[in-house]
Amino acid sequence: MIKWANNIIIYRTPNYIYHFGYWEDVLLYIPKEKIINDLAINLSGMDVRGYFLHQPHFFEDLDHLQIVIDLHSSEVVGIFSSKWYKVWNKDILLLKNFWLSLKLNGGIVASEMLGFHFINLLKMDSKYPYIMFTKTYNPAAYKLFGSFKVNNQVDFYPIISANNGANKLSQLADQLAKIVTPQAKLIPEKGILKDGHASLGTSFFSEQPKSSTEIINKFFSENLTINDQVLCIVDFNNYNNMLECFMKFGKTYKTLLDNKVGIPE
């Protein structure tokens, strides 16, 4: 069931409730203290309290905030946020903090989170994220972002098996790095942000996360320190490619996508 409540879009499943909206509206519905406390309990291996301590204006720096609540425990078990940037006269979307408790059925809930976020972003903002980017220390996040390359018309950066200096998106990567992480140095050939993670403190991750793909894990372990991140960019180039990606992560919303809207009024 999908409904509006206090400027928030709410999607209820048998086990979870997903809340999506502009950050200030979501915080009126779910206090940030509860979000932080519940995430600290449910996200093992991450120094959640330290993260928010290092970023006291985290919420205020967002555009959209999505929260997932477990219906059985009433605890916040997932968060997904995003922010728009204007670069070279293009609207570019930064995907931030895609965090989900390991206790959950991650595949299903992660897909629902992505689909719900993307579709309702289209509804609320009336602009299209043809270009999206993120920066991450997590090999699983890189793998997920790489799956946005749904066909050969979609451009992706960086390709870990290649020298990315001549990648179509390398100049944009340099510009985004300067805007979003000015203290870091981008290594364009590899897409690595040296000291991209330094502002969070070295204790944020208790150990480097892993993906299910060993070649990705090897790239991260051999090329990144705990202070570094990989800057990932996807350029869909057109509307149809973007929708093909969104369909992949939100098949429940096929009718909404076909009608080029977010949710029914």
Residue pairs with C-beta under 8 A, 6 or more apart in sequence:
1 11
1 12
2 9
2 10
2 11
2 12
2 263
2 264
3 9
3 10
4 10
5 29
6 25
6 28
6 29
7 21
7 22
7 25
8 19
8 20
8 21
8 25
8 26
8 29
9 19
9 20
9 21
9 116
9 120
9 123
9 124
9 262
9 263
10 17
10 18
10 19
10 20
11 17
11 18
11 20
11 112
11 116
12 18
13 112
14 71
15 70
15 71
15 72
16 68
16 69
16 70
16 71
16 77
16 109
16 112
17 68
17 69
17 71
18 66
18 67
18 68
18 112
18 113
18 116
19 26
19 29
19 30
19 66
19 67
19 68
19 69
20 26
20 64
20 65
20 66
20 116
20 117
20 120
21 29
21 64
21 65
21 124
22 63
22 64
22 65
22 124
23 59
23 60
23 62
23 63
23 64
23 65
23 81
26 65
26 66
26 67
27 59
27 65
30 67
30 69
30 76
32 59
34 76
35 67
35 76
35 79
36 48
36 49
36 52
38 75
38 76
38 77
39 48
39 76
39 79
39 99
40 48
40 49
41 75
42 75
42 76
42 77
42 101
42 103
43 99
43 101
43 102
44 102
45 205
45 206
45 207
45 209
46 99
46 204
46 205
46 206
47 201
47 203
47 204
47 205
47 206
50 200
50 201
50 203
50 204
51 58
51 200
51 204
52 58
54 199
54 200
54 201
55 61
55 199
55 200
59 65
61 83
62 81
62 82
62 83
62 96
63 82
63 83
63 84
63 125
64 81
64 82
64 83
64 117
64 121
64 124
65 79
65 80
65 81
66 78
66 79
66 80
66 81
66 113
66 116
66 117
67 76
67 78
67 79
68 76
68 77
68 78
68 79
68 80
68 100
68 109
68 113
69 75
69 76
69 77
70 77
70 104
77 100
77 101
77 103
77 104
78 99
78 100
78 101
78 104
78 109
78 113
79 97
79 98
79 99
80 95
80 97
80 98
80 99
80 113
80 114
80 117
81 95
81 96
81 97
82 93
82 94
82 95
82 96
82 117
82 121
83 93
83 94
83 96
84 91
84 92
84 93
84 94
84 125
84 127
85 91
85 92
85 93
85 94
85 176
85 179
85 180
86 92
87 172
87 175
87 176
87 179
88 172
88 175
90 130
90 131
91 127
91 128
91 129
91 130
91 131
92 129
92 131
92 132
92 133
92 176
93 121
93 129
93 131
93 132
93 133
94 132
94 133
94 134
94 180
95 132
95 133
95 134
95 145
96 134
98 110
98 113
98 114
98 134
98 141
98 144
100 106
100 109
100 110
100 113
110 144
111 249
111 250
112 250
112 252
114 249
114 250
115 246
115 249
115 250
115 251
115 252
115 253
116 250
116 253
118 129
118 246
118 249
118 250
119 246
119 250
119 253
119 256
119 257
119 262
119 263
120 262
120 263
121 129
121 262
122 128
122 260
122 261
122 262
123 261
123 262
123 263
124 262
128 239
128 242
129 242
130 235
130 236
130 237
130 238
130 239
130 242
131 172
131 233
131 234
131 235
131 236
132 148
132 233
132 234
133 176
133 231
133 232
133 233
133 234
134 141
134 145
134 231
134 232
135 180
135 181
135 193
135 196
135 229
135 230
135 231
135 232
136 142
136 145
136 229
136 230
136 232
137 197
137 205
137 208
137 209
137 220
137 224
137 226
137 228
137 229
137 230
138 209
138 211
139 208
139 209
139 210
139 211
139 213
139 216
139 217
139 219
139 220
140 209
140 210
140 211
140 212
141 232
142 160
142 211
142 216
142 220
142 230
142 232
143 211
143 212
143 213
143 216
145 232
145 234
146 156
146 232
147 248
148 154
148 156
148 234
148 236
148 245
149 155
149 156
149 234
150 241
150 244
150 245
150 248
151 241
151 244
153 236
153 237
153 238
153 241
154 234
154 235
154 236
154 237
154 241
154 245
155 167
155 168
155 169
155 233
155 234
155 235
155 237
156 169
156 232
156 233
156 234
156 235
157 164
157 167
157 168
157 169
157 170
157 172
157 173
157 191
157 231
157 232
157 233
157 234
158 164
158 167
158 173
158 190
158 191
158 230
158 231
158 232
159 167
160 190
160 191
160 215
160 216
160 219
161 215
163 189
164 170
164 173
164 188
164 189
164 190
164 191
165 188
165 189
167 173
167 188
168 235
169 233
169 235
170 188
172 233
172 235
173 186
173 188
173 191
173 231
173 233
174 186
174 188
176 231
176 233
177 184
177 186
177 193
177 196
177 231
181 193
181 196
181 229
181 231
183 195
183 198
183 199
184 193
184 194
184 195
184 196
184 198
184 229
185 193
185 194
185 195
186 192
186 193
186 194
186 231
187 193
187 194
190 223
190 230
191 230
191 231
191 232
192 223
192 224
192 228
192 229
192 230
192 231
193 228
193 229
193 230
193 231
194 227
194 228
195 227
195 228
196 227
196 228
196 229
196 231
197 204
197 226
197 227
197 228
197 229
198 227
202 226
202 227
205 226
208 220
208 221
208 224
208 226
210 217
211 217
220 230
224 230
234 245
236 242
236 245
243 257
246 253
246 257
247 253
247 254
247 257
250 257
256 262
256 263
256 264
